[in-house]
């Protein structure tokens, strides 16, 4: 699976990257992480505010930094 972090590199985006990577490892998922920082590409996801978390092109959350538990829960449902 490809986990996409949608954001321009702000502290919240960096924190979301760390949380997503840790959660995916704990869940034993095979994954890659791709940081999407191009505004036009972020908008193609339909996201207007960052940070955003998407998996294989499907947006799971956007516009706020979710808790670690929420990130892990979202990834566990895939």
C-alpha positions as CSV (number, residue, x, y, z in Angstrom):
1,X,0.0,0.0,0.0
2,X,1.1,3.6,-0.6
3,X,0.4,6.0,2.3
4,X,0.3,9.6,1.0
5,X,0.9,12.5,3.3
6,X,-0.7,15.6,1.8
7,X,1.0,18.8,2.9
8,X,3.6,21.4,2.3
9,X,6.0,20.3,5.0
10,X,4.6,22.0,8.0
11,X,5.2,20.6,11.5
12,X,1.7,19.0,11.5
13,X,2.5,17.3,8.2
14,X,5.8,16.0,9.6
15,X,4.0,14.7,12.7
16,X,1.4,12.9,10.6
17,X,4.1,11.3,8.6
18,X,5.7,9.9,11.8
19,X,2.4,8.7,13.2
20,X,1.4,7.0,9.9
21,X,4.8,5.2,9.6
22,X,4.7,4.0,13.3
23,X,1.1,2.8,13.0
24,X,1.7,1.0,9.8
25,X,4.8,-0.7,11.3
26,X,2.9,-1.7,14.4
27,X,0.1,-3.2,12.3
28,X,2.6,-5.2,10.3
29,X,1.5,-3.6,7.0
30,X,3.7,-3.5,3.8
31,X,3.8,0.1,2.8
32,X,5.6,3.0,1.3
33,X,5.2,6.6,2.3
34,X,5.0,9.4,-0.3
35,X,4.9,13.0,0.7
36,X,2.7,15.0,-1.6
37,X,3.7,18.7,-1.3
38,X,2.7,20.1,-4.7
39,X,-0.4,22.2,-4.2
40,X,-2.0,21.2,-7.5
41,X,-1.5,17.5,-6.8
42,X,-3.0,18.0,-3.3
43,X,-6.0,19.7,-4.8
44,X,-6.4,16.7,-7.2
45,X,-7.2,14.7,-4.1
46,X,-10.0,17.1,-3.3
47,X,-8.1,18.4,-0.2
48,X,-8.3,22.1,0.5
49,X,-6.6,22.2,3.8
50,X,-3.7,20.1,5.1
51,X,-2.4,18.0,6.6
52,X,-4.1,15.1,4.8
53,X,-3.7,11.3,5.0
54,X,-4.5,9.2,2.0
55,X,-3.9,5.5,1.2
56,X,-3.7,4.4,-2.4
57,X,-5.3,7.6,-3.5
58,X,-8.2,7.5,-1.1
59,X,-8.3,10.4,1.4
60,X,-8.9,9.2,5.0
61,X,-8.5,12.5,6.8
62,X,-7.7,16.1,5.9
63,X,-7.6,19.5,7.5
64,X,-6.5,18.5,11.0
65,X,-3.9,16.4,12.8
66,X,-5.7,13.3,14.0
67,X,-4.6,11.4,17.1
68,X,-2.2,8.5,16.8
69,X,-5.1,6.2,17.8
70,X,-7.2,7.5,15.0
71,X,-4.4,7.1,12.4
72,X,-3.9,3.5,13.6
73,X,-7.6,2.8,13.5
74,X,-7.9,4.1,9.9
75,X,-5.0,2.1,8.7
76,X,-6.2,-1.1,10.4
77,X,-9.5,-0.9,8.5
78,X,-7.7,-1.3,5.1
